[in-house]
Amino acid sequence: MYAIAGASGQLGQLVLADLVEKVGADQVVALVRTPAKLAGAAASGVSVRAFDYDAADPAALDGVERLLLISANEVGKRGPQHRAAIDAAKAAGVGLIVYTSVLHAPTSTIGLADEHRETEVALSASGVPHILLRNGWYNENYTGSLAASIAQGAIIGAAGAGRICSASRADYAAAAVVALVEGAAGDVHELAGDQAFTMADLAAHVARISGKPVAYVDMSPAEYAAALEGAGLPGWLATMFADWSFETSHDQLFDDSHTLSRLIGRPTTPIAETIAAALA
């Protein structure tokens, strides 16, 4: 049996659909905090079980041989949450854990990487065989505020001319399914998009596709954090986003290995394609 922890999230639902298509619903366990969210999947034959990262129950993993551990979304709490899930998997006798880490986790200077490094250490210490999927940024990270950017004629950030190799969630989901079903313990995949772009390139794509003038405005981290806070983000979150953006200026989201496209057997989704879909 294959299990997906975090199956109701944006990435998890894509993985769930791909995995069911690949191995059949009767071989899939969807682990979620609120099973009612996946009533449709349950009706199709998927085993939907309650599983909370804050109090992971080994019983929910009964019969599971391979587990995809999608990183939790509560920044600052993920270290202990992931350790609880790993401990539950070990207690349940899970044979392999596939974990969604972050691009170049051991060396990344992006603050987000700290909890991923902590989780990678916990996996090694657990003795449970595992695979690391070190995911780069999602294309969709850049499309959520397109309407506002077009209205203002500007995309703001602190990323300078840093190169970004993002890919779509669907690309990363496809890779997760391949690793979960076909991967071998010890595999480490640095996953990123095939085509690099800068934030100025991103703004140019938005301008071309929307037909509106849009430019990238680079700021200092402090200026960017203040702008985000002025737009309504809590101060701590604005500072965190500004830090991530600034570290991007040092090519922390660049990777030209093309590992992702090789793993999924096709080119990754260009950022322009995701922008066009978001604006359609």
QUICOR-V979256 format. One record per residue. N is the residue number from 1. RES is the residue in one letter. PHI is phi as a letter, one per 40 degrees, with the letter a starting at -180 (none if undefined). NEAR is the number of other C-alpha atoms within 12 Angstrom. D_LAST is the distance of its C-alpha to the last C-alpha in Angstrom with 2 decimals. Layout:
N|RES|PHI|NEAR|D_LAST + N|RES|PHI|NEAR|D_LAST
This chain:
1|M|none|28|38.58 + 2|Y|b|43|35.41 + 3|A|b|47|34.20 + 4|I|b|52|31.08 + 5|A|c|48|31.80 + 6|G|g|41|28.82 + 7|A|c|44|27.23 + 8|S|c|33|25.26 + 9|G|c|26|23.33 + 10|Q|c|23|19.85 + 11|L|c|34|21.49 + 12|G|d|35|24.24 + 13|Q|c|31|22.27 + 14|L|c|28|20.68 + 15|V|c|41|24.23 + 16|L|d|45|25.68 + 17|A|c|31|23.63 + 18|D|c|29|24.41 + 19|L|c|36|28.02 + 20|V|c|30|28.66 + 21|E|c|18|27.50 + 22|K|c|20|29.82 + 23|V|b|23|32.94 + 24|G|g|21|32.73 + 25|A|c|26|32.32 + 26|D|c|22|36.08 + 27|Q|b|27|36.10 + 28|V|b|40|33.53 + 29|V|b|44|34.27 + 30|A|b|49|31.52 + 31|L|b|44|32.96 + 32|V|a|37|31.47 + 33|R|c|26|32.90 + 34|T|b|20|31.92 + 35|P|d|26|32.23 + 36|A|c|18|30.94 + 37|K|c|21|27.40 + 38|L|b|29|27.66 + 39|A|c|18|29.46 + 40|G|c|19|27.28 + 41|A|c|29|28.17 + 42|A|c|24|31.79 + 43|A|c|15|31.83 + 44|S|c|21|30.74 + 45|G|h|18|33.72 + 46|V|c|31|32.58 + 47|S|c|34|35.24 + 48|V|b|36|33.66 + 49|R|b|34|36.06 + 50|A|c|30|36.34 + 51|F|a|33|36.35 + 52|D|b|27|36.36 + 53|Y|d|34|36.35 + 54|D|c|23|38.75 + 55|A|a|20|41.26 + 56|A|c|31|40.49 + 57|D|b|27|42.68 + 58|P|d|26|43.91 + 59|A|c|23|44.38 + 60|A|c|33|40.62 + 61|L|b|41|40.79 + 62|D|d|26|43.55 + 63|G|g|22|43.29 + 64|V|c|33|40.42 + 65|E|c|28|41.10 + 66|R|b|39|37.93 + 67|L|b|46|35.84 + 68|L|c|50|32.47 + 69|L|c|52|32.78 + 70|I|c|46|29.37 + 71|S|d|43|30.13 + 72|A|c|37|30.28 + 73|N|b|22|28.03 + 74|E|c|16|30.91 + 75|V|d|21|31.59 + 76|G|h|21|35.34 + 77|K|b|21|36.31 + 78|R|c|30|34.99 + 79|G|d|30|38.23 + 80|P|c|24|40.39 + 81|Q|c|33|37.69 + 82|H|c|42|37.26 + 83|R|c|33|41.03 + 84|A|c|28|41.46 + 85|A|c|44|39.10 + 86|I|c|46|40.89 + 87|D|c|31|44.24 + 88|A|c|33|43.24 + 89|A|c|41|42.12 + 90|K|c|33|45.43 + 91|A|c|23|47.43 + 92|A|c|25|45.72 + 93|G|g|25|46.49 + 94|V|c|33|42.94 + 95|G|c|30|43.39 + 96|L|a|36|40.31 + 97|I|b|49|37.72 + 98|V|b|46|34.45 + 99|Y|b|47|33.19 + 100|T|c|48|29.87 + 101|S|c|42|31.25 + 102|V|b|40|29.81 + 103|L|d|42|29.81 + 104|H|f|33|33.39 + 105|A|d|32|34.61 + 106|P|c|25|38.29 + 107|T|b|18|37.80 + 108|S|c|28|34.57 + 109|T|c|25|35.22 + 110|I|c|31|32.12 + 111|G|d|27|33.59 + 112|L|d|38|31.34 + 113|A|c|33|33.35 + 114|D|d|25|36.57 + 115|E|c|31|35.91 + 116|H|c|42|34.67 + 117|R|c|32|37.89 + 118|E|d|26|39.84 + 119|T|c|40|38.29 + 120|E|c|39|38.99 + 121|V|c|24|42.57 + 122|A|c|28|42.83 + 123|L|c|35|41.69 + 124|S|c|23|44.36 + 125|A|c|16|46.96 + 126|S|c|26|46.24 + 127|G|g|22|47.35 + 128|V|c|31|44.58 + 129|P|d|30|43.18 + 130|H|a|39|39.64 + 131|I|b|36|36.70 + 132|L|b|41|34.65 + 133|L|b|42|30.94 + 134|R|c|38|30.41 + 135|N|c|40|26.66 + 136|G|c|44|24.99 + 137|W|c|37|22.04 + 138|Y|c|33|18.73 + 139|N|d|37|15.60 + 140|E|c|30|14.19 + 141|N|c|23|17.04 + 142|Y|b|33|15.28 + 143|T|b|28|11.86 + 144|G|c|18|13.40 + 145|S|b|21|14.33 + 146|L|c|32|11.71 + 147|A|d|22|11.63 + 148|A|c|18|15.41 + 149|S|c|28|15.66 + 150|I|c|29|13.81 + 151|A|c|18|15.99 + 152|Q|c|19|19.01 + 153|G|g|22|18.37 + 154|A|a|26|19.52 + 155|I|b|37|19.05 + 156|I|b|37|22.46 + 157|G|i|40|24.43 + 158|A|b|36|27.79 + 159|A|c|35|26.87 + 160|G|f|29|28.42 + 161|A|b|28|27.85 + 162|G|c|28|27.79 + 163|R|c|32|26.09 + 164|I|b|39|23.55 + 165|C|b|39|22.98 + 166|S|c|47|20.31 + 167|A|a|42|18.78 + 168|S|c|40|16.41 + 169|R|d|33|17.99 + 170|A|c|33|18.01 + 171|D|c|40|20.10 + 172|Y|c|46|22.53 + 173|A|c|37|22.77 + 174|A|c|39|23.77 + 175|A|c|45|26.35 + 176|A|c|47|27.74 + 177|V|c|42|28.39 + 178|V|c|31|30.16 + 179|A|c|38|32.27 + 180|L|c|42|33.10 + 181|V|c|32|34.25 + 182|E|b|22|35.62 + 183|G|c|27|36.27 + 184|A|b|20|39.74 + 185|A|d|25|41.19 + 186|G|g|21|41.23 + 187|D|c|23|38.01 + 188|V|b|30|36.12 + 189|H|b|38|32.68 + 190|E|c|36|31.07 + 191|L|b|44|27.39 + 192|A|a|46|24.82 + 193|G|c|42|22.15 + 194|D|c|30|23.42 + 195|Q|b|30|22.02 + 196|A|c|33|23.18 + 197|F|a|34|21.52 + 198|T|b|34|22.74 + 199|M|c|37|21.12 + 200|A|c|28|21.57 + 201|D|c|26|19.66 + 202|L|d|42|16.82 + 203|A|c|35|16.84 + 204|A|c|28|17.05 + 205|H|c|32|13.93 + 206|V|c|38|12.01 + 207|A|c|29|13.90 + 208|R|c|19|13.32 + 209|I|c|24|9.55 + 210|S|c|24|9.31 + 211|G|g|16|12.47 + 212|K|b|21|14.29 + 213|P|c|20|17.46 + 214|V|b|29|17.20 + 215|A|b|26|20.24 + 216|Y|c|28|21.63 + 217|V|b|27|24.66 + 218|D|c|27|27.09 + 219|M|b|25|29.47 + 220|S|c|22|32.41 + 221|P|d|27|31.92 + 222|A|c|22|33.84 + 223|E|c|23|31.79 + 224|Y|c|32|28.49 + 225|A|c|30|29.96 + 226|A|c|26|31.15 + 227|A|c|27|27.77 + 228|L|c|29|26.17 + 229|E|c|20|29.09 + 230|G|c|15|28.75 + 231|A|c|16|25.17 + 232|G|h|13|26.67 + 233|L|c|18|27.02 + 234|P|d|16|30.54 + 235|G|d|19|32.69 + 236|W|c|17|33.23 + 237|L|c|25|29.54 + 238|A|c|26|28.80 + 239|T|c|27|31.67 + 240|M|c|27|30.50 + 241|F|c|33|26.98 + 242|A|c|35|28.71 + 243|D|c|31|31.05 + 244|W|d|31|28.39 + 245|S|c|42|26.68 + 246|F|c|34|30.09 + 247|E|c|30|31.12 + 248|T|c|35|28.04 + 249|S|c|30|29.80 + 250|H|c|22|32.48 + 251|D|g|31|30.24 + 252|Q|c|36|30.39 + 253|L|b|44|26.97 + 254|F|b|33|27.88 + 255|D|a|33|29.10 + 256|D|b|25|29.50 + 257|S|c|20|31.19 + 258|H|f|26|28.30 + 259|T|c|31|29.71 + 260|L|c|41|26.43 + 261|S|c|31|25.47 + 262|R|c|22|29.08 + 263|L|c|31|29.14 + 264|I|c|27|26.13 + 265|G|g|14|27.06 + 266|R|a|18|23.87 + 267|P|c|23|22.06 + 268|T|c|35|20.02 + 269|T|c|31|16.25 + 270|P|c|31|15.72 + 271|I|d|39|14.23 + 272|A|c|31|12.07 + 273|E|c|23|10.49 + 274|T|c|30|9.88 + 275|I|c|33|8.54 + 276|A|c|24|5.98 + 277|A|c|20|5.14 + 278|A|c|22|5.64 + 279|L|c|25|3.81 + 280|A|c|12|0.00
